[in-house]
Amino acid sequence: MSAPAPAPGEGTGHEGRGVGMPVTAVVVGSGVLGLVIGSFLNVVAWRVPRGESINRPGSHCPVCETPLRPIDNIPVISWVLLCGHCRSCGTAISLRYPLVELSAGTLFALLGLAIGWSWTLLPAFAAAATALVAVFMAGDRIRTSTGRSPDPEGAGRRWSGPRSRG
């Protein structure tokens, strides 16, 4: 027995969302894809400003240069399981890495929720990934050239003028 058709003017809640894929699957799948993209963004942000290849050698500790095992290269999960340290030499791994991965994962999951499963989702992912690459590379470039992290509040002040004191 099939469910009754919605009354005129009532929708199913999936109008304009493309193929009838469960929303949970779209959000979770989008989030996982975002975690993987975020992991790649970390590679790009670390290697490109230093003139290194983004594909060779594989992921490795920048201190002891030990190649990462696949189990040590799972976005966010590996950082948590390793307590934020290299398995080989014990060097601390910056919190920036899982934060970038979580940021990308969250952004992609939100895009999946907002757009749903459709061909529009792919260009949205591409645009989001491009924007994230630009932001993280710019921040890393500033950090490597000045030795300081970008100050978002200070950048806002430059655009809005001096603050009033009162």
Secondary structure as UniProt FT lines:
FT   TURN            8..9
FT   TURN            15..16
FT   HELIX           23..47
FT   HELIX           48..50
FT   TURN            62..64
FT   HELIX           70..73
FT   TURN            75..76
FT   HELIX           77..81
FT   TURN            82..84
FT   TURN            87..89
FT   HELIX           96..115
FT   TURN            119..120
FT   HELIX           121..146
FT   HELIX           152..160
//
